[in-house]
Amino acid sequence: MNGTASVSGTASVRGLQERAARALPAEHIEDVAGWRLRHAPSCSWWVGTVLPHAAAGPGALARRILGAEEFYAGHHAVARFQISPGACPDGLDSVLAERGYRRESLMSLQVARAAEVLAQAPPGALRVRVEDRPTSAWFDSWYAVHGHGGDPRPEWDLLARVARPSAYARAMAGDEVVAVGRAVADTGWAGVFGMATLPAARGKGAARAVLAALAGWAGAHAAGRMYLQVERDNAPALRLYGRAGFRERCGYHYRTAG
């Protein structure tokens, strides 16, 4: 058994993606026979995608897709489907392609043991503060990297909707926050989200210090395994997570209406 299998064998891809959805809760959610339709206006687009996590025959598949399209049209939004192996009905990806949906945003779902991530803390690591709620200092640092200059309130509202135990970590260089990340504990696993490092601090171990702090928190909250989602074309992030002990569980992608 390889290292990845031993870490991820007790959780399906579907289970991990549903944990991630609980850690990134949309404002509007409608469950239709096991398909979760999500809409999150003004938040990152992946928060508002379809999780088609239930079987559907050929006829039902077409009806479900039409229903999802009507849901998003009603919210004046574009329909997007998350396509994860082992989590979606057979044939869904092909049917969406035939309907003109674009294949985009290739992603990697990665997993690790919390103890291994903790062990990879860089020597002389920065001081990291971990709190159970987002502070302005944490949010402002995250927003400086990932914000797009718009209204930040929808992202604050998203964090307020997270119901599971959470950790907000910020690495400090003196009194300055230089890197942040958050984790959400959910039935034995801790998902990692919101990783952000200020440009001047990159390559100096700040992000690894954040990951190690989140791993320590995860272990203390009965979450001995960790997962995260990262773009496959984000080479610096992939190197970071690989050095921290994460390994790919599977690749997945999205289909977006043309």
Secondary structure, DSSP 4 states (H G I P E B T S, - for coil): --HHHHHHTTS-HHHHHHHHHHHS--SEEEEETTEEEEE-TTS-GGGG-BEE-S---HHHHHHHHHHHHHHHHHTT---EEEE-TTTS-TTHHHHHHHTTPEEEEEEEEEEEEHHHHHHTPPTTPPEEEEESS--HHHHHHHHHHH--SS-SHHHHHHHHH--S-EEEEEEEETTEEEEEEEEEEETTEEEEEEEEE-GGGTTTTHHHHHHHHHHHHHHHTT--EEEEEEETT-HHHHHHHHHTT-EEEEEEEEEE--
